[in-house]
Amino acid sequence: MNSILAQIPGTEEMMSMKGIGWITVAGFLAEVGRLNNYRHPQQIIKLAGINLKENTSGKHKGKTQITKRGRPRLRALLFRAVLVLVAKNPEFKQLHEYYTTRTTENPLKKKQSIVALCAKLIRILFALGNQRKPYDPVKVIGSQLQHVA
């Protein structure tokens, strides 16, 4: 499996991220296919069914939930990968803590934070696979936590 993954461009850069192994990358690419087929990571987020929708009808405003209209195996793979990342990757741990404890904006519940981090993981894997640049922790944190950290 490792020899097959080594032939696919961008996989080495994806695995340079702490907490992401060959099983996660292989599962991600098996569900998604070639990353060249997508112009924007939002397309992969929709494919996974992680995009948000609001259940409203008339004057009733319902909850905002993920659509779950995508591929359930991809969603499960991302969810399990983010659980490992929150435990082992300092950047994802810091983002998860920020999302669940922020006071100025609405804090997220733990599972909501994990789902938000799943979408972030898709964007990161998409960028690493397309640009073929190694993982950069500074870009992951971004401007969200520069002032907090």
DSSP file (Angstrom, degrees, kcal/mol; ACC not computed):
  #  RESIDUE AA STRUCTURE BP1 BP2  ACC     N-H-->O    O-->H-N    N-H-->O    O-->H-N    TCO  KAPPA ALPHA  PHI   PSI    X-CA   Y-CA   Z-CA
    1    1 A M     >        0   0    0      0, 0.0     4,-2.5     0, 0.0     5,-0.2   0.000 360.0 360.0 360.0 -41.3    0.0    0.0    0.0
    2    2 A N  H  >  +     0   0    0      1,-0.2     4,-2.0     2,-0.2     5,-0.1   0.876 360.0  52.2 -62.8 -36.4    2.8    2.4    0.8
    3    3 A S  H  > S+     0   0    0      2,-0.2     4,-0.7     1,-0.2    -1,-0.2   0.873 110.4  48.1 -69.2 -34.8    4.5    1.8   -2.6
    4    4 A I  H >> S+     0   0    0      1,-0.2     3,-0.7     2,-0.2     4,-0.6   0.915 111.9  49.5 -69.1 -42.4    1.2    2.6   -4.3
    5    5 A L  H >< S+     0   0    0     -4,-2.5     3,-0.9     1,-0.2     6,-0.3   0.854 103.6  60.6 -64.6 -33.9    0.7    5.8   -2.2
    6    6 A A  H 3< S+     0   0    0     -4,-2.0    -1,-0.2     1,-0.2    -2,-0.2   0.774 100.7  55.6 -65.0 -24.7    4.3    6.9   -3.0
    7    7 A Q  H << S+     0   0    0     -4,-0.7    -1,-0.2    -3,-0.7    -2,-0.2   0.700  90.0  86.1 -80.1 -19.6    3.4    6.9   -6.7
    8    8 A I  S X< S-     0   0    0     -3,-0.9     3,-1.3    -4,-0.6     4,-0.4  -0.709  86.5-119.7 -85.2 125.8    0.4    9.3   -6.2
    9    9 A P  T 3  S+     0   0    0      0, 0.0    -2,-0.1     0, 0.0   123,-0.1  -0.405  91.9  20.5 -68.1 137.4    1.6   13.0   -6.2
   10   10 A G  T 3> S+     0   0    0     -2,-0.1     4,-1.6    -4,-0.1     5,-0.1   0.246  89.6 104.8  95.2 -12.2    0.9   14.9   -3.1
   11   11 A T  H <> S+     0   0    0     -3,-1.3     4,-2.2    -6,-0.3     5,-0.1   0.869  77.0  55.4 -72.1 -34.3    0.6   12.0   -0.6
   12   12 A E  H  4 S+     0   0    0     -4,-0.4     4,-0.4     1,-0.2    -1,-0.2   0.900 108.5  48.7 -63.1 -39.1    4.0   12.5    0.9
   13   13 A E  H >4 S+     0   0    0      1,-0.2     3,-0.7     2,-0.2   122,-0.4   0.872 109.6  52.5 -67.7 -36.9    3.0   16.1    1.7
   14   14 A M  H >< S+     0   0    0     -4,-1.6     3,-1.1     1,-0.2    -2,-0.2   0.894 108.8  50.0 -65.0 -38.9   -0.3   15.0    3.2
   15   15 A M  T 3< S+     0   0    0     -4,-2.2    -1,-0.2     1,-0.2    -2,-0.2   0.535  90.7  79.5 -79.5  -4.7    1.5   12.5    5.5
   16   16 A S  T <  S+     0   0    0     -3,-0.7     2,-0.4    -4,-0.4    -1,-0.2   0.615  73.8  97.2 -74.3 -10.3    3.9   15.2    6.7
   17   17 A M  S X  S-     0   0    0     -3,-1.1     3,-1.8    -4,-0.2     2,-0.3  -0.645  87.8-112.4 -80.1 130.9    1.2   16.4    9.0
   18   18 A K  T 3  S+     0   0    0     -2,-0.4     3,-0.1     1,-0.2    70,-0.1  -0.473 102.5  22.7 -67.4 125.5    1.5   15.0   12.5
   19   19 A G  T 3  S+     0   0    0     -2,-0.3     2,-0.5     1,-0.3    -1,-0.2   0.305  98.2 104.6 101.7  -7.6   -1.4   12.6   13.3
   20   20 A I    <   +     0   0    0     -3,-1.8    -1,-0.3    -5,-0.2     2,-0.2  -0.934  48.0 178.5-109.3 123.9   -2.1   11.7    9.6
   21   21 A G     >  -     0   0    0     -2,-0.5     4,-2.1    -3,-0.1     5,-0.2  -0.483  45.8 -88.8-114.6-174.1   -0.9    8.4    8.4
   22   22 A W  H  > S+     0   0    0      1,-0.2     4,-2.6     2,-0.2     5,-0.2   0.805 121.6  58.3 -69.7 -28.6   -1.0    6.3    5.3
   23   23 A I  H  > S+     0   0    0      2,-0.2     4,-2.4     1,-0.2    -1,-0.2   0.924 108.7  45.4 -66.7 -42.6   -4.4    4.7    6.2
   24   24 A T  H  > S+     0   0    0      2,-0.2     4,-2.5     1,-0.2    -2,-0.2   0.927 115.6  46.2 -65.2 -45.1   -6.1    8.1    6.4
   25   25 A V  H  X S+     0   0    0     -4,-2.1     4,-2.6     2,-0.2     5,-0.2   0.916 113.6  49.1 -65.2 -42.5   -4.5    9.4    3.2
   26   26 A A  H  X S+     0   0    0     -4,-2.6     4,-2.1     1,-0.2    -2,-0.2   0.919 113.6  46.2 -63.9 -43.4   -5.4    6.2    1.4
   27   27 A G  H  X S+     0   0    0     -4,-2.4     4,-1.9    -5,-0.2     5,-0.2   0.896 112.6  50.7 -65.0 -40.4   -9.0    6.3    2.6
   28   28 A F  H  X S+     0   0    0     -4,-2.5     4,-2.5     1,-0.2     5,-0.3   0.941 114.1  43.0 -62.5 -48.3   -9.3    9.9    1.7
   29   29 A L  H  X S+     0   0    0     -4,-2.6     4,-2.3     1,-0.2    -1,-0.2   0.828 110.7  56.6 -70.0 -30.7   -8.0    9.5   -1.8
   30   30 A A  H  < S+     0   0    0     -4,-2.1    -1,-0.2    -5,-0.2    -2,-0.2   0.889 115.2  37.3 -66.6 -38.0  -10.1    6.3   -2.3
   31   31 A E  H  < S+     0   0    0     -4,-1.9    -2,-0.2    -5,-0.2    -1,-0.2   0.864 127.1  34.9 -79.4 -37.3  -13.3    8.2   -1.5
   32   32 A V  H  < S-     0   0    0     -4,-2.5     2,-0.2     1,-0.2    -3,-0.2   0.861  90.2-157.5 -89.1 -38.6  -12.4   11.4   -3.2
   33   33 A G     <  +     0   0    0     -4,-2.3    -1,-0.2    -5,-0.3     2,-0.2  -0.636  56.4   1.2  90.7-155.0  -10.4   10.3   -6.2
   34   34 A R    >   -     0   0    0     -2,-0.2     3,-1.2     1,-0.1     4,-0.1  -0.491  60.1-144.4 -70.6 134.2   -8.0   12.6   -8.0
   35   35 A L  G >  S+     0   0    0      1,-0.2     3,-1.5    -2,-0.2    -1,-0.1   0.713  95.3  72.9 -71.3 -19.3   -7.8   16.0   -6.4
   36   36 A N  G 3  S+     0   0    0      1,-0.3    -1,-0.2     3,-0.0    -2,-0.0   0.711  84.2  68.9 -66.8 -18.4   -7.3   17.5   -9.8
   37   37 A N  G <  S+     0   0    0     -3,-1.2     2,-0.4     2,-0.0    -1,-0.3   0.598  93.2  68.9 -75.2  -9.7  -11.0   16.9  -10.5
   38   38 A Y    <   -     0   0    0     -3,-1.5     4,-0.0     1,-0.1     0, 0.0  -0.896  56.8-168.5-114.5 138.3  -12.0   19.5   -7.9
   39   39 A R  S    S+     0   0    0     -2,-0.4    -1,-0.1     1,-0.2    -2,-0.0   0.729  79.2  22.2 -91.6 -25.2  -11.5   23.3   -8.3
   40   40 A H  S >> S-     0   0    0      1,-0.1     3,-1.6     0, 0.0     4,-0.6  -0.994  72.2-125.0-144.1 144.9  -12.3   24.1   -4.7
   41   41 A P  H 3> S+     0   0    0      0, 0.0     4,-2.0     0, 0.0     3,-0.4   0.728 104.9  74.1 -64.2 -19.1  -12.2   22.2   -1.4
   42   42 A Q  H 3> S+     0   0    0      1,-0.2     4,-2.1     2,-0.2     5,-0.2   0.807  89.5  60.0 -62.4 -27.8  -15.8   23.2   -0.7
   43   43 A Q  H <> S+     0   0    0     -3,-1.6     4,-1.8     2,-0.2    -1,-0.2   0.883 106.4  45.6 -66.4 -37.6  -16.7   20.6   -3.4
   44   44 A I  H  X S+     0   0    0     -4,-0.6     4,-2.1    -3,-0.4    -2,-0.2   0.863 109.1  55.8 -73.0 -35.7  -15.1   17.9   -1.3
   45   45 A I  H  X>S+     0   0    0     -4,-2.0     5,-2.2     1,-0.2     4,-1.0   0.910 110.4  45.4 -61.8 -41.7  -16.8   19.2    1.8
   46   46 A K  H  <5S+     0   0    0     -4,-2.1     3,-0.2     2,-0.2    -1,-0.2   0.871 109.2  55.8 -67.6 -37.0  -20.2   18.8    0.0
   47   47 A L  H  <5S+     0   0    0     -4,-1.8    24,-2.2     1,-0.2    -2,-0.2   0.865 109.4  46.9 -62.2 -35.7  -19.2   15.4   -1.3
   48   48 A A  H  <5S-     0   0    0     -4,-2.1    22,-0.3    22,-0.3    -1,-0.2   0.707 111.9-123.1 -78.0 -20.3  -18.6   14.3    2.4
   49   49 A G  T  <5S+     0   0    0     -4,-1.0    19,-2.1    -3,-0.2    -3,-0.2   0.761  75.3 124.1  82.9  26.1  -21.9   15.8    3.5
   50   50 A I      < +     0   0    0     -5,-2.2    -4,-0.2    17,-0.2    69,-0.1   0.538  37.2 111.9 -95.3  -8.4  -20.3   18.1    6.1
   51   51 A N  S    S-     0   0    0     -6,-0.6    16,-2.2    15,-0.1    17,-0.2  -0.303  70.4-112.2 -66.2 153.5  -21.8   21.3    4.6
   52   52 A L  E     -A   66   0A   0     14,-0.2     2,-0.3    15,-0.1    14,-0.2  -0.549  32.1-179.9 -92.2 149.8  -24.5   23.0    6.8
   53   53 A K  E     -A   65   0A   0     12,-2.9    12,-2.7    -2,-0.2     2,-0.5  -0.978  21.2-133.3-141.3 154.3  -28.2   23.4    6.2
   54   54 A E  E     -A   64   0A   0     -2,-0.3     2,-1.2    10,-0.2    10,-0.2  -0.928  12.3-139.0-111.9 130.7  -30.9   25.0    8.3
   55   55 A N  E     +     0   0A   0      8,-2.3     7,-0.8    -2,-0.5     2,-0.3  -0.717  44.9 150.8 -89.2  92.3  -34.2   23.3    8.9
   56   56 A T  E     +A   61   0A   0     -2,-1.2     2,-0.3     5,-0.2     5,-0.2  -0.898  23.7 179.2-124.0 153.5  -36.7   26.1    8.6
   57   57 A S  E >   -A   60   0A   0      3,-2.0     3,-2.2    -2,-0.3     2,-0.3  -0.863  61.9 -46.7-153.9 116.5  -40.3   26.2    7.5
   58   58 A G  T 3  S-     0   0    0     -2,-0.3    -1,-0.0     1,-0.3    -2,-0.0  -0.424 126.3 -13.3  62.8-122.7  -42.3   29.4    7.3
   59   59 A K  T 3  S+     0   0    0     -2,-0.3     2,-0.4    -3,-0.1    -1,-0.3   0.601 114.6 101.5 -87.0 -12.1  -41.9   31.3   10.6
   60   60 A H  E <   -A   57   0A   0     -3,-2.2    -3,-2.0     1,-0.0     2,-0.6  -0.599  57.1-160.4 -77.5 126.0  -40.2   28.3   12.3
   61   61 A K  E     -A   56   0A   0     -2,-0.4    -5,-0.2    -5,-0.2    -2,-0.0  -0.931  16.4-169.6-107.4 114.3  -36.4   28.6   12.5
   62   62 A G  E     -     0   0A   0     -7,-0.8    -6,-0.1    -2,-0.6     2,-0.1  -0.116  29.4 -67.6 -92.4-170.7  -34.9   25.2   13.1
   63   63 A K  E     -     0   0A   0     -9,-0.1    -8,-2.3    -8,-0.1     2,-0.6  -0.375  41.7-120.5 -76.5 156.2  -31.4   24.0   14.0
   64   64 A T  E     +A   54   0A   0    -10,-0.2     2,-0.3    -2,-0.1   -10,-0.2  -0.897  45.5 163.6 -96.8 123.5  -28.4   24.2   11.7
   65   65 A Q  E     -A   53   0A   0    -12,-2.7   -12,-2.9    -2,-0.6     2,-0.2  -0.834  43.2 -89.6-133.0 168.1  -27.1   20.8   11.0
   66   66 A I  E     -A   52   0A   0     -2,-0.3   -14,-0.2   -14,-0.2   -16,-0.2  -0.520  35.9-128.0 -76.2 153.8  -24.8   19.0    8.5
   67   67 A T        -     0   0    0    -16,-2.2   -17,-0.2    -2,-0.2    -1,-0.1   0.833  17.5-156.6 -75.8 -32.0  -26.6   17.7    5.5
   68   68 A K        +     0   0    0    -19,-2.1   -19,-0.1   -17,-0.2   -18,-0.1   0.777  55.1 124.8  57.5  29.2  -25.3   14.0    5.7
   69   69 A R        +     0   0    0    -23,-0.1   -20,-0.2     2,-0.1    -1,-0.1   0.413  55.9  71.1 -94.9   1.5  -26.0   13.8    1.9
   70   70 A G  S    S-     0   0    0    -22,-0.3   -22,-0.3     1,-0.2   -23,-0.1   0.123 102.6 -42.8 -98.1-148.3  -22.5   12.8    1.0
   71   71 A R     >  -     0   0    0    -24,-2.2     4,-2.0     1,-0.2     5,-0.2  -0.730  42.1-157.4 -87.5 117.8  -20.4    9.7    1.4
   72   72 A P  H  > S+     0   0    0      0, 0.0     4,-2.5     0, 0.0     5,-0.2   0.840  91.7  55.0 -66.7 -32.8  -20.8    8.2    4.9
   73   73 A R  H  > S+     0   0    0      2,-0.2     4,-2.4     1,-0.2     5,-0.2   0.894 108.6  48.4 -67.3 -37.7  -17.4    6.4    4.8
   74   74 A L  H  > S+     0   0    0      2,-0.2     4,-2.4     1,-0.2    -1,-0.2   0.909 111.9  49.5 -66.5 -42.2  -15.6    9.6    4.0
   75   75 A R  H  X S+     0   0    0     -4,-2.0     4,-2.4   -27,-0.2    -2,-0.2   0.918 112.7  47.3 -61.2 -44.0  -17.4   11.4    6.9
   76   76 A A  H  X S+     0   0    0     -4,-2.5     4,-2.5     2,-0.2     5,-0.2   0.901 111.6  50.5 -65.9 -41.3  -16.5    8.6    9.3
   77   77 A L  H  X S+     0   0    0     -4,-2.4     4,-2.3     1,-0.2    -2,-0.2   0.923 112.8  46.0 -61.9 -45.1  -12.9    8.6    8.1
   78   78 A L  H  X S+     0   0    0     -4,-2.4     4,-2.6     2,-0.2    -2,-0.2   0.900 111.4  52.1 -65.2 -40.9  -12.6   12.3    8.6
   79   79 A F  H  X S+     0   0    0     -4,-2.4     4,-1.9     1,-0.2    -2,-0.2   0.934 112.5  44.6 -62.1 -46.7  -14.3   12.2   12.0
   80   80 A R  H  X S+     0   0    0     -4,-2.5     4,-1.6     1,-0.2    -1,-0.2   0.884 113.2  51.7 -65.4 -37.7  -11.9    9.5   13.3
   81   81 A A  H  X S+     0   0    0     -4,-2.3     4,-2.4    -5,-0.2    -2,-0.2   0.901 108.9  49.8 -65.6 -40.4   -8.9   11.3   11.8
   82   82 A V  H  X S+     0   0    0     -4,-2.6     4,-2.8     2,-0.2     5,-0.2   0.861 105.4  57.4 -69.1 -33.8   -9.9   14.6   13.5
   83   83 A L  H  X S+     0   0    0     -4,-1.9     4,-1.2     2,-0.2    -1,-0.2   0.915 110.6  44.0 -60.5 -41.1  -10.3   12.8   16.9
   84   84 A V  H  X S+     0   0    0     -4,-1.6     4,-2.6     2,-0.2     5,-0.3   0.905 112.8  52.2 -68.1 -41.6   -6.6   11.6   16.6
   85   85 A L  H  X S+     0   0    0     -4,-2.4     4,-2.5     1,-0.2     8,-0.4   0.886 106.1  53.0 -63.4 -38.9   -5.5   15.1   15.4
   86   86 A V  H  < S+     0   0    0     -4,-2.8    -1,-0.2     1,-0.2    -2,-0.2   0.846 115.5  42.2 -64.8 -31.9   -7.2   16.8   18.4
   87   87 A A  H  < S+     0   0    0     -4,-1.2    -2,-0.2    -5,-0.2    -1,-0.2   0.856 131.1  20.2 -80.3 -36.4   -5.3   14.4   20.7
   88   88 A K  H  < S+     0   0    0     -4,-2.6    -3,-0.2    -5,-0.1    -2,-0.2   0.715 105.5  75.1-112.3 -24.5   -1.9   14.5   18.9
   89   89 A N     X  -     0   0    0     -4,-2.5     4,-2.3    -5,-0.3     5,-0.2  -0.824  62.6-153.1 -97.2 120.4   -1.6   17.6   16.8
   90   90 A P  H  > S+     0   0    0      0, 0.0     4,-2.2     0, 0.0    -1,-0.1   0.841  93.4  52.9 -62.9 -33.3   -0.9   20.8   18.8
   91   91 A E  H  > S+     0   0    0      2,-0.2     4,-2.4     1,-0.2     5,-0.1   0.930 112.2  43.3 -68.7 -44.2   -2.5   23.0   16.1
   92   92 A F  H  > S+     0   0    0     -7,-0.2     4,-2.6     2,-0.2     5,-0.2   0.861 113.0  53.6 -69.0 -34.5   -5.8   21.1   16.0
   93   93 A K  H  X S+     0   0    0     -4,-2.3     4,-2.2    -8,-0.4    -2,-0.2   0.920 110.6  47.0 -62.8 -43.1   -5.8   20.8   19.8
   94   94 A Q  H  X S+     0   0    0     -4,-2.2     4,-2.3     2,-0.2    -2,-0.2   0.905 112.8  48.6 -66.6 -41.8   -5.5   24.6   20.0
   95   95 A L  H  X S+     0   0    0     -4,-2.4     4,-2.9     2,-0.2    -2,-0.2   0.911 111.1  50.4 -63.9 -42.3   -8.2   25.1   17.4
   96   96 A H  H  X S+     0   0    0     -4,-2.6     4,-1.9     1,-0.2    -2,-0.2   0.911 111.6  48.1 -62.7 -42.4  -10.6   22.7   19.2
   97   97 A E  H  X S+     0   0    0     -4,-2.2     4,-1.4    -5,-0.2    -1,-0.2   0.903 112.7  49.1 -64.4 -40.3  -10.0   24.4   22.5
   98   98 A Y  H  X S+     0   0    0     -4,-2.3     4,-1.4     1,-0.2     3,-0.3   0.937 110.8  49.3 -64.5 -46.6  -10.6   27.8   20.9
   99   99 A Y  H  < S+     0   0    0     -4,-2.9     9,-2.8     1,-0.2    -1,-0.2   0.857 116.0  42.6 -61.9 -35.9  -13.8   26.7   19.2
  100  100 A T  H  < S+     0   0    0     -4,-1.9    -1,-0.2     7,-0.2    -2,-0.2   0.673 123.1  34.9 -87.7 -16.7  -15.3   25.2   22.4
  101  101 A T  H  < S+     0   0    0     -4,-1.4    -2,-0.2    -3,-0.3    -1,-0.2   0.403  77.0 128.9-119.4   3.5  -14.2   28.0   24.8
  102  102 A R     <  -     0   0    0     -4,-1.4    -4,-0.0     1,-0.1    -3,-0.0  -0.361  32.3-174.3 -63.4 138.8  -14.5   31.2   22.9
  103  103 A T  S    S+     0   0    0      3,-0.1    -1,-0.1     4,-0.0    -3,-0.0   0.744  72.6  58.1-107.7 -30.1  -16.6   33.7   24.8
  104  104 A T  S    S+     0   0    0      2,-0.1     2,-0.2     0, 0.0    -2,-0.1   0.914 114.8  33.4 -71.6 -40.5  -17.0   36.7   22.5
  105  105 A E  S    S-     0   0    0      1,-0.1     0, 0.0     0, 0.0     0, 0.0  -0.505 114.4 -70.0-102.2 177.6  -18.7   34.7   19.8
  106  106 A N        -     0   0    0     -2,-0.2    -4,-0.1     1,-0.1     2,-0.1  -0.552  52.7-131.3 -71.7 122.3  -20.9   31.7   20.3
  107  107 A P        -     0   0    0      0, 0.0     2,-0.2     0, 0.0    -7,-0.2  -0.452  20.4-127.2 -72.1 147.3  -18.9   28.7   21.6
  108  108 A L        -     0   0    0     -9,-2.8     2,-0.1    -2,-0.1    -6,-0.1  -0.606  17.8-113.4 -91.1 153.0  -19.4   25.4   19.8
  109  109 A K     >  -     0   0    0     -2,-0.2     4,-2.3     1,-0.1     5,-0.2  -0.397  39.9-100.9 -74.2 165.6  -20.2   22.1   21.4
  110  110 A K  H  > S+     0   0    0      1,-0.2     4,-2.0     2,-0.2     5,-0.1   0.896 122.2  46.1 -61.2 -43.2  -17.5   19.5   21.3
  111  111 A K  H  > S+     0   0    0      2,-0.2     4,-2.1     1,-0.2    -1,-0.2   0.871 111.3  53.1 -69.2 -34.9  -19.0   17.5   18.4
  112  112 A Q  H  > S+     0   0    0      1,-0.2     4,-2.3     2,-0.2    -1,-0.2   0.895 108.7  50.7 -63.9 -39.2  -19.7   20.7   16.4
  113  113 A S  H  X S+     0   0    0     -4,-2.3     4,-2.2     2,-0.2    -2,-0.2   0.892 108.2  51.8 -64.4 -40.1  -16.1   21.7   16.9
  114  114 A I  H  X S+     0   0    0     -4,-2.0     4,-1.6     2,-0.2    -2,-0.2   0.903 110.0  49.1 -63.5 -41.3  -15.0   18.3   15.6
  115  115 A V  H  X S+     0   0    0     -4,-2.1     4,-1.7     2,-0.2    -2,-0.2   0.898 110.5  50.5 -66.1 -40.4  -17.2   18.7   12.5
  116  116 A A  H  X S+     0   0    0     -4,-2.3     4,-1.7     1,-0.2    -1,-0.2   0.883 110.2  50.3 -63.5 -37.3  -15.8   22.2   11.9
  117  117 A L  H  X S+     0   0    0     -4,-2.2     4,-2.5     2,-0.2    -1,-0.2   0.789 103.4  60.0 -72.1 -26.8  -12.3   20.7   12.1
  118  118 A C  H  X S+     0   0    0     -4,-1.6     4,-2.0     2,-0.2    -1,-0.2   0.924 106.5  46.9 -62.5 -44.0  -13.3   17.9    9.6
  119  119 A A  H  X S+     0   0    0     -4,-1.7     4,-2.0     1,-0.2    -2,-0.2   0.888 111.8  50.8 -64.8 -38.2  -14.0   20.7    7.1
  120  120 A K  H  X S+     0   0    0     -4,-1.7     4,-2.3     1,-0.2    -2,-0.2   0.897 107.6  53.3 -65.5 -39.9  -10.7   22.3    8.0
  121  121 A L  H  X S+     0   0    0     -4,-2.5     4,-2.9     2,-0.2     5,-0.2   0.892 107.1  51.9 -62.6 -39.5   -8.9   19.0    7.5
  122  122 A I  H  X S+     0   0    0     -4,-2.0     4,-2.5     1,-0.2    -1,-0.2   0.935 110.2  48.4 -61.5 -45.4  -10.4   18.7    4.0
  123  123 A R  H  X S+     0   0    0     -4,-2.0     4,-2.1     2,-0.2    -2,-0.2   0.890 113.6  47.4 -62.7 -38.8   -9.2   22.1    3.1
  124  124 A I  H  X S+     0   0    0     -4,-2.3     4,-2.9     2,-0.2     5,-0.2   0.939 113.1  46.6 -68.4 -47.0   -5.7   21.3    4.4
  125  125 A L  H  X S+     0   0    0     -4,-2.9     4,-2.4     1,-0.2     5,-0.2   0.881 112.1  52.3 -63.5 -37.2   -5.4   18.0    2.6
  126  126 A F  H  X S+     0   0    0     -4,-2.5     4,-2.1    -5,-0.2     5,-0.3   0.932 112.7  44.5 -62.3 -46.2   -6.7   19.6   -0.6
  127  127 A A  H  X S+     0   0    0     -4,-2.1     4,-2.7     2,-0.2     5,-0.4   0.921 114.8  47.7 -66.4 -44.2   -4.0   22.3   -0.4
  128  128 A L  H  X S+     0   0    0     -4,-2.9     4,-1.2     1,-0.2     5,-0.3   0.900 114.6  46.7 -64.4 -40.2   -1.2   19.9    0.5
  129  129 A G  H  < S+     0   0    0     -4,-2.4    -1,-0.2    -5,-0.2    -2,-0.2   0.851 119.7  37.8 -71.4 -34.6   -2.2   17.5   -2.3
  130  130 A N  H  < S+     0   0    0     -4,-2.1    -2,-0.2    -5,-0.2    -3,-0.2   0.901 123.7  37.3 -84.2 -43.4   -2.5   20.2   -5.0
  131  131 A Q  H  < S-     0   0    0     -4,-2.7    -3,-0.2    -5,-0.3    -2,-0.2   0.688  92.4-142.7 -84.0 -17.9    0.3   22.5   -4.1
  132  132 A R     <  +     0   0    0     -4,-1.2    -3,-0.1    -5,-0.4    -4,-0.1   0.899  51.1 138.8  54.6  45.5    2.7   19.7   -3.1
  133  133 A K        -     0   0    0     -5,-0.3    -1,-0.2    -6,-0.3    -2,-0.1  -0.907  57.5-102.5-114.3 147.1    4.1   21.8   -0.2
  134  134 A P        -     0   0    0      0, 0.0  -121,-0.1     0, 0.0     2,-0.1  -0.211  51.1 -78.6 -66.7 161.6    4.9   20.3    3.2
  135  135 A Y        -     0   0    0   -122,-0.4  -121,-0.0     1,-0.1   -11,-0.0  -0.361  43.9-163.1 -61.8 131.2    2.6   20.9    6.2
  136  136 A D    >>  -     0   0    0      1,-0.1     4,-1.1    -3,-0.1     3,-0.6  -0.952   9.7-161.3-121.7 109.9    3.1   24.4    7.7
  137  137 A P  H 3> S+     0   0    0      0, 0.0     4,-1.8     0, 0.0     5,-0.2   0.796  88.9  61.7 -61.8 -28.5    1.6   24.7   11.3
  138  138 A V  H 3> S+     0   0    0      1,-0.2     4,-2.0     2,-0.2    -2,-0.0   0.883 103.1  49.7 -65.9 -37.9    1.6   28.5   11.1
  139  139 A K  H <4 S+     0   0    0     -3,-0.6    -1,-0.2     2,-0.2     4,-0.1   0.803 106.8  56.5 -70.7 -28.2   -0.9   28.5    8.1
  140  140 A V  H  < S+     0   0    0     -4,-1.1    -2,-0.2     1,-0.2    -1,-0.2   0.939 109.7  43.2 -68.9 -46.7   -3.2   26.1   10.0
  141  141 A I  H >X S+     0   0    0     -4,-1.8     4,-0.8     1,-0.1     3,-0.6   0.929  92.5 166.3 -65.5 -44.4   -3.6   28.4   12.9
  142  142 A G  T 3<  -     0   0    0     -4,-2.0     3,-0.4     1,-0.2     4,-0.4  -0.106  59.5 -40.7  64.2-160.3   -4.0   31.4   10.6
  143  143 A S  T 3> S+     0   0    0      1,-0.2     4,-0.6     2,-0.2    -1,-0.2   0.599 122.0  80.8 -79.8 -11.4   -5.3   34.7   11.8
  144  144 A Q  T <4 S+     0   0    0     -3,-0.6    -1,-0.2     1,-0.2     4,-0.2   0.922 108.8  20.6 -60.8 -44.4   -8.0   33.2   14.0
  145  145 A L  T  X S+     0   0    0     -4,-0.8     4,-3.1    -3,-0.4    -1,-0.2   0.356  95.6  95.8-111.1   5.9   -5.7   32.4   16.9
  146  146 A Q  T  4 S+     0   0    0     -4,-0.4    -1,-0.1     1,-0.2    -2,-0.1   0.912  95.5  39.3 -62.3 -41.2   -2.8   34.8   16.2
  147  147 A H  T  < S+     0   0    0     -4,-0.6    -1,-0.2     1,-0.1    -2,-0.1   0.752 119.8  46.7 -80.0 -23.2   -4.2   37.4   18.6
  148  148 A V  T  4        0   0    0     -4,-0.2    -2,-0.2     1,-0.2    -1,-0.1   0.895 360.0 360.0 -83.4 -43.2   -5.4   34.7   21.1
  149  149 A A     <        0   0    0     -4,-3.1    -1,-0.2     0, 0.0    -2,-0.1   0.467 360.0 360.0 -72.0 360.0   -2.3   32.6   21.3
